[in-house]
Amino acid sequence: MHFKYEEFEAICNRIVGLVKYAAKEVWAISDPDCVSVGVFYWARGPERMNMDNWKPKTKLVHAGIKRSQYNELSEAIFLTQGFAYDTAEQAEARFIKAAQDEYVYARYGNPTVRMFEERIAALEGAEDAFATASGMAAVSGALFSMLRAGDHVVSAKALFGSCLFVLEDILQRWGIEVTFVEGTDLDAWRAAMRPNTKVAFLEALSNPTLEVIDITGVSKIAHAVGATVVVDNVFATPVFQRSMELGADVVIYSATKHIDGQGRCLGGVVLGTKEYIRNTFEPFNKHTGPAMSPFTAWVMLKGLETIALRCEAQAATCETLVNALSDHPKLERLIYPFAPDHPQLELAKRQMTKGGTVITLIIKGGKDGAFRFINGLDIVTISNNLGDAKSIITHPATTTHQRLTADNRAALGISDGLVRISIGLEDAQDLLDDMTQALESV
């Protein structure tokens, strides 16, 4: 029998591939350090690479990786609704209790989604995580899963508009009482606690006024009455603050923001102990349905690879803008957690490694002045997202917080002249020039 060279080469390559596959199968059986479950192999996984000793940037690239029998370099997208079983007995067993990396239905879990959950948990220092379809699905799921009628919640009053709606309207409609306090006043938190207080809820940095809340102080007060501390850490970012190390029990992110970082997908994630995630949050979430899609999880995995680089560059630009614009005559005030005049500067520096990626300006002239400034910008985009590669400006009084009454907005410090600017990855000098020329129109 005669073969052409190309045919012979193809046969040899196929033999080599089969030998490698067989060797991997033997390794998985004989080497206790090589984990093999289903089609997944990760011999160079956490146990072999001492992931606990890795720095955050390394975890952001490698944590959670699982490779199929094809040994793909980039994480695979398992774009499937369901999963097949070899036998009826296997299906029965999996519905009773799925083991690690065994899956039943995409609403319950998915290999790509699980990679994202493990990676963000490794970065945050959490035992476990569960991904959701949006940031608000994470917020509402975290609260709804642990509360019932007759319970009491204490919350900081300075919150994102949708969070306020959940707390003010939905929870109280279900017989859950909510007390709002000045987030920076520990005595107010202490006075609001009751025997039936189950949750203390806060944003690490308030939206949009950038108040800094003492997470350790609030956690000690809440834990004294047995309450769970839930922190929305979006503005502080997982790069600059680890709220669990400060005392938080549950941490929430809108992955739509810095984790994606390029305005592509909605997503959220809830982090906590394995006991909370698997026995409280997961049953609620998988039966109510706000699951993250596998494609979104893949986008978020790619976002995590660069989140540290992006956030550090954005924070550096923020510092440049703060130094240049703080005394501008068209501004009533510039707010940034690491600005010298921020009232919680010392606390911000204790809790965060950088001041974040958002600055807030209060423009002279109220709404008219703010609109003149916004409309005068050439580079900064008008939108209502944040954490994006593009710089984005928002007028909260007429957008994200417009459902609040004027008195309620005033109580939160959201004046008609206030604008929130999420700083992107543009050149710092270009952004400074753009903002300076826009202020001239005020």
VEXMILUM-739736 format. One record per residue (C-alpha): x, y, z. Coordinates in nm, 3 decimals, padded with zeros to 5 digits. Layout:
<pts>
- X,Y,Z
...
</pts>
This chain:
<pts>
- 00.000,00.000,00.000
- 00.136,00.339,-00.096
- 00.055,00.675,00.067
- 00.115,01.023,-00.049
- 00.332,01.225,00.189
- 00.037,01.444,00.294
- -00.173,01.136,00.378
- 00.114,00.982,00.576
- 00.165,01.306,00.770
- -00.206,01.325,00.853
- -00.205,00.965,00.981
- 00.102,01.032,01.197
- -00.054,01.346,01.344
- -00.370,01.151,01.423
- -00.168,00.879,01.598
- 00.021,01.139,01.801
- -00.307,01.299,01.904
- -00.454,00.966,02.015
- -00.141,00.882,02.213
- -00.152,01.219,02.390
- -00.521,01.171,02.468
- -00.459,00.822,02.605
- -00.165,00.948,02.812
- -00.384,01.218,02.959
- -00.645,00.956,03.050
- -00.379,00.746,03.227
- -00.241,01.056,03.403
- -00.586,01.149,03.524
- -00.621,00.803,03.679
- -00.269,00.760,03.816
- -00.181,01.115,03.926
- -00.392,01.230,04.223
- -00.294,01.589,04.153
- -00.447,01.582,03.806
- -00.819,01.657,03.825
- -01.036,01.499,03.554
- -01.413,01.536,03.557
- -01.623,01.467,03.249
- -01.446,01.624,02.952
- -01.246,01.867,03.169
- -00.879,01.841,03.251
- -00.686,02.088,03.456
- -00.366,01.921,03.570
- -00.212,02.266,03.610
- -00.502,02.377,03.828
- -00.513,02.545,04.169
- -00.379,02.241,04.359
- -00.065,02.220,04.142
- -00.003,02.590,04.096
- -00.068,02.718,04.453
- -00.322,02.975,04.338
- -00.348,03.118,04.689
- 00.001,03.259,04.643
- -00.076,03.428,04.314
- -00.102,03.805,04.288
- -00.439,03.947,04.174
- -00.328,04.017,03.816
- -00.226,03.653,03.772
- -00.559,03.531,03.910
- -00.741,03.760,03.667
- -00.580,03.577,03.373
- -00.565,03.216,03.492
- -00.808,03.147,03.779
- -01.097,02.915,03.702
- -00.965,02.787,03.368
- -01.090,02.444,03.263
- -00.991,02.292,02.932
- -01.179,02.030,02.737
- -01.019,01.730,02.568
- -00.916,01.968,02.289
- -00.689,02.173,02.517
- -00.809,02.508,02.381
- -00.605,02.809,02.497
- -00.892,03.057,02.527
- -01.182,02.960,02.750
- -01.448,02.767,02.561
- -01.805,02.893,02.521
- -02.048,02.612,02.603
- -02.344,02.766,02.424
- -02.604,02.509,02.521
- -02.936,02.503,02.706
- -02.913,02.150,02.836
- -02.676,01.859,02.888
- -02.696,01.494,02.778
- -02.667,01.188,03.002
- -02.517,00.849,02.922
- -02.788,00.658,03.108
- -03.120,00.713,03.281
- -02.946,00.631,03.609
- -02.692,00.908,03.548
- -02.970,01.159,03.483
- -03.144,01.054,03.804
- -02.823,01.086,04.006
- -02.743,01.426,03.864
- -03.088,01.563,03.948
- -03.048,01.436,04.304
- -02.710,01.605,04.341
- -02.478,01.718,04.063
- -02.109,01.676,04.144
- -01.836,01.923,04.057
- -01.848,02.008,03.686
- -02.163,01.809,03.629
- -02.446,02.010,03.476
- -02.821,01.971,03.435
- -02.961,02.282,03.270
- -02.815,02.622,03.179
- -03.043,02.802,03.425
- -02.879,02.598,03.702
- -02.521,02.632,03.580
- -02.288,02.613,03.281
- -01.913,02.539,03.241
- -01.832,02.882,03.093
- -02.036,03.060,03.358
- -01.864,02.855,03.626
- -01.522,02.962,03.501
- -01.629,03.325,03.540
- -01.766,03.261,03.889
- -01.446,03.091,04.003
- -01.226,03.365,03.861
- -01.412,03.655,04.023
- -01.430,03.461,04.351
- -01.053,03.411,04.343
- -01.000,03.783,04.287
- -01.243,03.886,04.562
- -01.118,03.627,04.810
- -01.467,03.476,04.838
- -01.547,03.109,04.891
- -01.798,03.103,04.608
- -01.992,03.312,04.356
- -02.306,03.292,04.143
- -02.347,03.488,03.819
- -02.671,03.657,03.716
- -02.825,03.816,03.408
- -02.771,04.174,03.530
- -02.645,04.377,03.821
- -02.997,04.440,03.948
- -03.071,04.065,03.927
- -02.775,04.023,04.162
- -02.899,04.296,04.401
- -03.260,04.180,04.409
- -03.166,03.810,04.425
- -02.925,03.864,04.714
- -03.194,04.046,04.913
- -03.497,03.838,04.818
- -03.319,03.508,04.885
- -03.250,03.588,05.251
- -03.559,03.792,05.353
- -03.921,03.715,05.432
- -04.224,03.902,05.563
- -04.164,04.047,05.908
- -03.791,04.097,05.859
- -03.620,04.434,05.887
- -03.347,04.589,05.670
- -03.123,04.885,05.748
- -02.986,05.059,05.440
- -02.777,05.359,05.355
- -03.008,05.615,05.195
- -02.768,05.720,04.918
- -02.821,05.449,04.654
- -02.865,05.392,04.282
- -03.224,05.462,04.173
- -03.314,05.100,04.096
- -03.176,04.984,04.432
- -03.393,05.245,04.601
- -03.698,05.112,04.415
- -03.630,04.756,04.533
- -03.591,04.870,04.894
- -03.859,05.138,04.907
- -04.127,04.970,04.700
- -04.085,04.597,04.641
- -03.952,04.484,04.980
- -04.204,04.689,05.175
- -04.484,04.563,04.949
- -04.386,04.214,05.068
- -04.403,04.303,05.436
- -04.032,04.370,05.487
- -03.964,04.696,05.668
- -03.670,04.910,05.561
- -03.504,05.187,05.760
- -03.283,05.430,05.568
- -02.992,05.598,05.746
- -02.715,05.842,05.668
- -02.454,05.596,05.550
- -02.155,05.782,05.691
- -02.305,05.806,06.043
- -02.223,05.494,06.245
- -02.445,05.611,06.532
- -02.739,05.617,06.289
- -02.665,05.258,06.186
- -02.644,05.154,06.551
- -02.971,05.325,06.646
- -03.158,05.168,06.352
- -03.075,04.805,06.437
- -03.350,04.583,06.582
- -03.374,04.222,06.698
- -03.540,04.132,06.364
- -03.285,04.316,06.148
- -03.162,04.062,05.895
- -02.966,04.272,05.643
- -02.751,04.585,05.637
- -02.726,04.709,05.277
- -02.493,04.973,05.136
- -02.293,05.090,04.839
- -01.921,05.105,04.916
- -01.913,05.436,04.728
- -02.252,05.598,04.691
- -02.393,05.670,04.346
- -02.347,05.949,04.238
- -02.220,06.153,04.535
- -01.924,05.922,04.610
- -01.971,05.909,04.986
- -01.742,05.652,05.149
- -01.901,05.424,05.408
- -01.704,05.261,05.688
- -01.764,04.895,05.600
- -01.578,04.762,05.903
- -01.773,04.989,06.137
- -02.111,04.900,05.984
- -02.023,04.529,05.982
- -01.942,04.525,06.354
- -02.273,04.697,06.432
- -02.476,04.467,06.206
- -02.306,04.148,06.320
- -02.382,04.236,06.683
- -02.752,04.176,06.609
- -02.692,03.884,06.375
- -02.754,04.075,06.052
- -02.588,03.999,05.717
- -02.388,04.282,05.558
- -02.447,04.315,05.183
- -02.218,04.555,04.994
- -02.261,04.676,04.636
- -01.895,04.724,04.547
- -01.935,04.847,04.189
- -01.787,05.195,04.225
- -01.498,05.076,04.443
- -01.426,04.793,04.191
- -01.280,04.450,04.279
- -00.940,04.593,04.181
- -00.927,04.870,04.441
- -01.127,04.726,04.731
- -01.195,04.382,04.882
- -01.502,04.441,05.094
- -01.507,04.094,05.249
- -01.172,04.163,05.412
- -01.336,04.471,05.565
- -01.622,04.270,05.716
- -01.887,04.232,05.444
- -02.065,03.897,05.422
- -02.202,03.929,05.068
- -02.054,04.137,04.785
- -02.240,04.231,04.468
- -02.115,04.354,04.131
- -02.287,04.474,03.823
- -02.052,04.298,03.581
- -02.199,04.530,03.317
- -01.964,04.797,03.448
- -01.589,04.752,03.500
- -01.583,04.373,03.458
- -01.707,04.392,03.099
- -01.554,04.735,03.063
- -01.648,04.787,02.700
- -02.025,04.832,02.700
- -02.115,04.496,02.546
- -02.317,04.282,02.788
- -02.541,04.298,03.094
- -02.436,04.080,03.385
- -02.407,04.055,03.761
- -02.247,03.839,04.026
- -02.305,03.768,04.395
- -02.014,03.652,04.614
- -02.017,03.503,04.962
- -01.957,03.187,05.161
- -02.020,02.853,04.995
- -02.299,02.795,05.248
- -02.479,03.117,05.147
- -02.425,03.084,04.771
- -02.524,02.717,04.740
- -02.795,02.687,05.007
- -02.958,03.032,05.000
- -02.883,03.219,04.679
- -02.857,02.936,04.425
- -03.198,02.774,04.501
- -03.369,03.112,04.470
- -03.188,03.215,04.154
- -03.211,02.890,03.961
- -03.586,02.866,04.018
- -03.665,03.232,03.948
- -03.451,03.237,03.634
- -03.211,03.533,03.602
- -02.917,03.321,03.483
- -02.612,03.460,03.304
- -02.575,03.338,02.945
- -02.261,03.142,02.850
- -02.167,03.401,02.589
- -02.193,03.680,02.846
- -01.980,03.479,03.087
- -01.713,03.442,02.820
- -01.716,03.818,02.758
- -01.682,03.875,03.133
- -01.390,03.630,03.152
- -01.213,03.825,02.879
- -01.296,04.148,03.064
- -01.143,04.022,03.387
- -00.813,03.960,03.208
- -00.768,04.335,03.158
- -00.976,04.491,03.438
- -00.674,04.576,03.654
- -00.493,04.748,03.368
- -00.805,04.943,03.272
- -00.902,05.051,03.624
- -00.550,05.159,03.712
- -00.525,05.369,03.395
- -00.869,05.522,03.456
- -00.785,05.606,03.817
- -00.461,05.771,03.708
- -00.656,05.989,03.465
- -00.902,06.076,03.741
- -00.616,06.202,03.955
- -00.491,06.418,03.667
- -00.836,06.571,03.619
- -00.888,06.625,03.991
- -00.559,06.811,04.023
- -00.634,07.028,03.721
- -01.004,07.107,03.775
- -01.058,07.125,04.152
- -01.036,07.504,04.164
- -01.208,07.578,03.833
- -01.427,07.889,03.865
- -01.724,07.725,03.686
- -01.742,07.446,03.946
- -01.915,07.462,04.280
- -01.740,07.141,04.381
- -01.545,06.844,04.247
- -01.599,06.513,04.431
- -01.352,06.226,04.423
- -01.272,05.987,04.711
- -00.898,06.061,04.699
- -00.941,06.437,04.650
- -00.776,06.634,04.934
- -01.106,06.795,05.037
- -01.317,06.477,05.041
- -01.474,06.447,05.389
- -01.395,06.075,05.411
- -01.049,06.091,05.253
- -00.876,05.910,05.540
- -01.136,05.632,05.539
- -01.120,05.602,05.159
- -00.743,05.550,05.173
- -00.783,05.285,05.445
- -01.037,05.088,05.243
- -00.920,05.145,04.885
- -00.588,05.133,04.706
- -00.701,05.395,04.449
- -00.988,05.644,04.439
- -01.188,05.473,04.166
- -01.278,05.558,03.808
- -01.560,05.811,03.857
- -01.554,06.183,03.936
- -01.856,06.397,04.018
- -01.879,06.764,03.929
- -02.129,07.018,04.056
- -02.157,07.280,03.783
- -02.254,07.637,03.862
- -02.588,07.745,03.715
- -02.793,07.439,03.812
- -02.958,07.231,03.541
- -02.894,07.492,03.271
- -02.524,07.505,03.356
- -02.499,07.126,03.371
- -02.672,07.085,03.034
- -02.448,07.349,02.875
- -02.144,07.163,03.001
- -02.273,06.822,02.887
- -02.370,06.947,02.542
- -02.035,07.123,02.502
- -01.831,06.805,02.534
- -01.680,06.651,02.220
- -01.507,06.337,02.349
- -01.709,06.241,02.657
- -02.024,06.052,02.559
- -02.370,06.117,02.708
- -02.500,05.787,02.847
- -02.597,05.627,03.176
- -02.341,05.348,03.212
- -02.003,05.356,03.386
- -01.679,05.160,03.400
- -01.648,05.170,03.019
- -01.342,05.220,02.799
- -01.520,05.533,02.674
- -01.567,05.828,02.908
- -01.936,05.872,02.989
- -02.127,06.159,03.146
- -02.463,06.131,03.322
- -02.702,06.391,03.467
- -02.853,06.187,03.754
- -03.135,06.431,03.842
- -03.298,06.379,03.501
- -03.195,06.016,03.434
- -03.086,05.757,03.692
- -03.252,05.934,03.987
- -03.532,06.119,03.806
- -03.809,05.913,03.974
- -03.718,06.069,04.310
- -03.885,06.389,04.424
- -03.683,06.708,04.421
- -03.677,06.703,04.803
- -03.550,06.344,04.811
- -03.279,06.422,04.557
- -03.175,06.725,04.761
- -03.155,06.511,05.076
- -02.918,06.278,04.889
- -02.705,06.567,04.766
- -02.813,06.523,04.403
- -02.852,06.881,04.285
- -02.958,06.989,03.937
- -02.601,07.098,03.869
- -02.447,06.761,03.954
- -02.297,06.546,03.678
- -02.131,06.206,03.711
- -01.838,06.130,03.481
- -01.707,05.777,03.436
- -01.352,05.817,03.311
- -01.247,05.596,03.021
- -00.921,05.505,02.854
- -00.875,05.815,02.641
- -00.563,06.027,02.676
- -00.580,06.227,03.000
- -00.479,06.552,02.833
- -00.747,06.513,02.565
- -01.012,06.465,02.834
- -00.885,06.763,03.030
- -00.891,06.982,02.719
- -01.244,06.860,02.637
- -01.378,06.935,02.985
- -01.202,07.270,03.002
- -01.347,07.393,02.675
- -01.694,07.263,02.772
- -01.681,07.454,03.100
- -01.624,07.773,02.901
- -01.980,07.740,02.769
- -02.130,07.747,03.118
</pts>
